[in-house]
Amino acid sequence: MKSVKININSIDKVKAFVNVVTRFDNDFDLIAGRYVIDAKSIMGIFSLDLSQDLELVIQKDTDIDAIMDALKDFIVG
């Protein structure tokens, strides 16, 4: 399991982010405060406060290098 901070503060970024994570056969969770949603759910993402950085939890370490490379445009820091 790996956790990174991401920022998806626009509609276009949300769409691009969902397109990236759905390419992988892995479970992804987005955490904002006390809310945890499936990162592959575009409707779930829009229920969060996107003005803040979110925590992305990648559940399995399978393909972690490919996932991190694909997500590099969204990772903060």
N, C-alpha and C positions, 0 to 999 in steps of 0.2 A: 504494500500500500504506500502511495506517495501523495503528498499534499503540496499544492502550490497556490500562490495568490494570482488571480487573474482580474482583468478589467474588460468588461463588455458593455460599455456605456452608450451604445447606439443600436438602432434596429439592424443596421447592416452588419455590425460586429456580432450581434446575437445570431443572425442567420448564418454567417460565416462560421462561427463557433460550433453551432449545432451540426452543420455540414461536416466539420472536421471530426467531431467526437463520434458521429454515427458511422464513420468509416471503420471504426475499431470495434472488435468484438470484446468489449470490456465494459465494466460498470463504472460510471462516473457520477459523483454526487457534487452538487453545489451547495455550499453552506453560507448563509447570511444570517448572522446572529443566531437565533434559535431555530431557524428554518432550514430544513434539508430537503432538496428536491433532486430529481433525476436530471442530470445535465443534458440528456438527449431530448428532453421535453421543452419545446419552444414556449408552450403556454406556461409551464412551470417557471421558466426563467423570467418571463415577463411579469410574474407575480412578485418578483424580488425587487429590492431597491438597487437599481443598476448604476446609481450615481456613486456607489461605494465599491471598493474592491471586494471580490468574492473569493472564498476558499474552494478550490477544486480538489476533490479527493479521488484519486485513481485507485480503484479497489485492488486490481491485480498488477503485479510487476511484469506481466507478459507484454512484450513490445514497448517497454517503457521509453527506450531511446527514440523510437519512431514517433511515439505519442508526444513526447516533449518537443521534438523537432517540429511536428505539425502544429503545435500550440504556441510556438515561440512568439507569434505576433500578439498573443493575448496575455502572456505572463508578465507580471509586474515585478520589477526589481531584478 
